[in-house]
Amino acid sequence: MTTKDVAARYAGEVHKVVIGQDETIGLSFIALLLRGHVLIEGVPGTAKTLLARTVAHLIGGTFKRIQFTPDLMPSDIVGTSVYEISTSSFRLRTGPVFANVVLADEVNRAPAKTQSALLEAMEERQVTLEGDSLPLPDPFLVLATQNPVEYEGTYPLPEAELDRFVFKALMRYPAATEERAILRAHDHGQPVANIASLEPFPGGTLQACREEINAVRVEDSILDYVARIAEESRRSPDLILGASPRAAVHLLRAAKAGAAVDGRDFVTPDDVKSLATPTLRHRLVLKAEAEIEGLDADAVCRRILARLDVPR
């Protein structure tokens, strides 16, 4: 199957469990292919956990959920060494981060020391325990959630951590027709029960898609366009902090994946434009004047793209 076929099947299978949320589902698939991670912002009850469980089942992988709280310790995430009386020795007990899909629920409710336990795992795909580097499974996808409304008792994610997420997805309230479909689905039983009926992808599917993405061609004009977007964000009068070099790399790789999902072996400017906002929105720090003006990161992204000429 081509990447386009796999993407269509992925969306179709996930939609058997999760109703609506097309953008987030699409971004989670691209993140899987790019070995990236997604920060999901949404109010409670918008199927974030259900999505993570479904993705884990589809890739035939393991799923772990970590509830971030102010008293969570780094060892609760990565693991620790345990002394065994029977053998009079220490044994490494790995933590829940050693799973294919990890749901970091309300990640901004834990202090910086605990949040930092995810940094090495997300970027280097390994965990250092007792001086030993332990590789994480492949695929490895972190879906981190945060509540956009209630900030009491939260710790804002530092820029270094935000920059490690390929995308920030927004899970909004469903449309009226979607909400009726959700109610009907719950009337017939718990949707989580449908996950077991989904057929996982055959082994090697994701790797084949990744090879197809690597073969997607990128013209010099597209490279220049991505670089200009990053540069323009750093010059923007609305921002304190613009896009990092890592953000530009993520945007380029996301555009290549987007092209493959559309069934093309070359990147167009539209691939870059369509993925620029989810790739950049969590990395931009707005000036107070911009916030007073009523702007948010998405509006600033649109302004940046509007100021740039699109390559022919």
N, C-alpha and C positions, 0 to 999 in steps of 0.2 A: 504493500500500500504506500502511496505517496503521502507526504506530510499533509497535503490538502485533505486526503481521504481520512487520515488518522484524526485530524482536527475536527472534521465533520462528525465522525463517530464519537469522539470524546465529548463534544458538545451535546450530541443527541443522547448519549448514555447519562451524562450528568443531569440533563433536563428531565430525565425520568424520575429523578429524586428532588432536584432543586428547581423550583419554578421561577422563571425570570432571571435577573442578574447576569445578562448575557456578557457584559463587558468584563466582569470579574472572572467569569468562567473562561473567557478567551485569554485573559491575561495570565491566569493560573496555568493554562496549557503552554503558553510561550515561555513562562518562567521555568516550567519543568524541562523544556527542551534546552534552555540556556543554562541549566543548573543554577538558576537564580532563586530569589525568594520574594514574597509579596507581603506588603503591609496592607491590611484590610481595615478600613475605617467604616463603622456602621453602628447604628443603635442596636440594642439587644433584640434578639428574635428575628434576625434577617437571614438565617440559615448559614452562618459562617462555619459553625462546627459541622453541620451536615455536609457542606461542600468539601471540607477537609477529609472527612471520613469517606466520602464518595471517591475522591481523587485517589486516596490510598488504596481502595479496593480495585479501582480500574487499572492501576499499574501493578497490581499483585503484590503490594508492599505492606509494611507494618505502619500502624498509626499510633501516635502517642499525643496526649493532650496535657499541657502544663498550665495550670492556673496560676498566673503571676499574682502574688500578694506581697505586701510590705515586709513580711517575715520570711519570704522565700530566700534560700541560700544558694550560692553557685553550685554547691555539691548536690543540691536537689535537682539540678538540670543535667550536669555532666557526669555525676557519679562520685564515688569515693572509695577508699580502701577500707575493707572490713577485716577485723582480726577474727580468725577462726580457731577456737580452742582445740578442736579435734586434730588440726594439723599444726598448731602452734605457729601459724604464718598468716600474713596478710593476703587478702584476695581482693582484686579490683572488682567493684560492683558498678557496672556502667549505668548511667542515668537515662531518663526518657528521651534525651536528645539523640540517642542511637536508634533512630527509626527512620523510615523512608519519608514519611510525612509527619511533621511536628507542628501541632497547633499551639502557638504561644498566646494563650488567651489573656486579653487585657495586659499586654506586655508593658504598658506604661504604669502599672501599679507596683512594680518592683523597683527597688533603689538601683543606682548606677552599678554597684558592685555585682549585683545579680544579672542585670542586663548585659554586662560585659562578658558574662559566661557564654553568650551567644555569638560574640564577635568572631572569635577564632573558628567556631563551627561553621558560621555562615560564609566566611571569606575563604578559609583554607580547607574546609571540608574535613577537618580533623579536630580532635580534642586532646589536650595534654593533661594526663593524669599521673601524678606521682613521678613527673619527669619523663614519662613515656608518651609518645605521640600515637594516638589510636585513630585510624581512618574511620570516617563515617560511611554508612552504606550509600550505594548509588542505585537509583536516584535518591537525592536528599533535598527535600523542599520544606522550608519554614514558611508557614502562613501565620503571621502575627496579627492580632486584632487589637484595636483600641476603640473606645467609646468616644464619639465626638462631642458629647454633651456634658457629661459629669467629670469635671477635672479635680474635684476635691479628693485629696489623698493620692494624687498621681505624681509621677516623676517624668517630665518631658524627655523624650528620647533624644540623646545627643546627636549632633550632626554626623559624627563618625559612624554611628549605628544606622541612622536613616539612610546614609549613602550606600549601605550594603544591600538594601532592598532594590531589586530591579524596578519594581512597580509599586505604586500606591493605588489600590483599588478602592472605590467608594461603593459600598452596598447601601443603596437607597431603599426607601419604602416601595413596595410593589404597586403597580398600577391597579386600578379597580378590578379589571378582568383577571389579572394575575392573583390578586388576593382572594377572589372567589374560587379560583382553581386551587389555591393553597388550602382553603377551607374544605373544598370537596375532597382533596387528597387526604386530609386529616379525618374527614367523615368516614373514609373507607379504611382507616387504620393509620399507624405511624409510618410516615415516609421513610424513616431510617430502616424499616424492615425490607424496603425495596432494594437496598444496596446489595444484599446478598444475591439477588437475582441477576445482577449485572455481570457480564462476562469480561474478565480482565483481558488486557491486551496481550498478544503473544509475546514471548521473550524476544528481546532485540528490537522491538518496535521503536522505542524512543531513540535508540542508538542509530537506527537507519534514518530517522527524521533528522537527527543532529548532523549526520554526514551530508544529507541533502541541503541543510542550512549552510554548512561550511562551503558548499559548492556554489552558493548564490553569489552572483557577480555584483560588485559595487564600483560604479564609475567614479572617477576623480571628482566630478561635479557634486556627487552625493556626499562624498567625504568632506568636501569643502562646506556643503550645506550644514552638515552635522556640526562641524567645527564652528561655523558662523553662529549657529543657534546657541552653543555653549558660550561663545565670546560675547554675544549680544546680551545674554542673561547676566554676565558679570558686569556689563556696562549699564544695565537697566537702572533708571532713576528710582524705580519702585522697590529695589532690592538691596538688602545689606549683604546677602550672600547669594551668588549665582551658582551655576552648575559646575561641578568638579570634572576633572579629566575622566574619572571613573564613570560619571554620568554620561559623558559623550560616548564612551565605549559601550555602555549599556544601551544607549539609544541606537547606535549603529547595529549592534547585535540583535536588538529587538526588531529593527527594521528588516534585517535579513530574514529573521524568523517569520515576520509578518508577510514578506514576499512569498516565502515557501508555503505558508498557510493558504495564500491566495492562488497557489499553483504556478508561481513564476520563478524563474532562475535568475532574476535581476531585480535590483531595488529601485523603486520609483520615489520621487519626492513625497508622494502621498503616503507611502509606508512610513516615512520619517515623521510627517506631520500628524498622522493618526495616532502614533505612539509617543509623541513628544510630551504631551500633558501627563499621562500616567507615569512616564519615566522621570519627569522633572518636578512634579507638584510637591513631593515631600522633601526635596533637597533645597528649595528656595526659601530664604528667610526674608519676609517682607519688612519694609520700613514702617514705622508707626504712621507716617503720613499716608501711605498707601492703604493701610487698614482703616484709617479714619475716613478715607475716600470711599470705603466700601469694597475695596478689591480683595480678592483671595488669590491663592497661587494659580488656580486655573485661569483666572482673568489675566494675570500677568503673563502666563504662558501664551495666551492668545495674542496679547499685545506684542510679545517678542516675535512670534511667527508672522504677525501682520507687517512688522517693520522690515522683514527680509524678503528679498527677491527669490522666487522659487526657480531652481535650475530647470532649463528646458530639456 
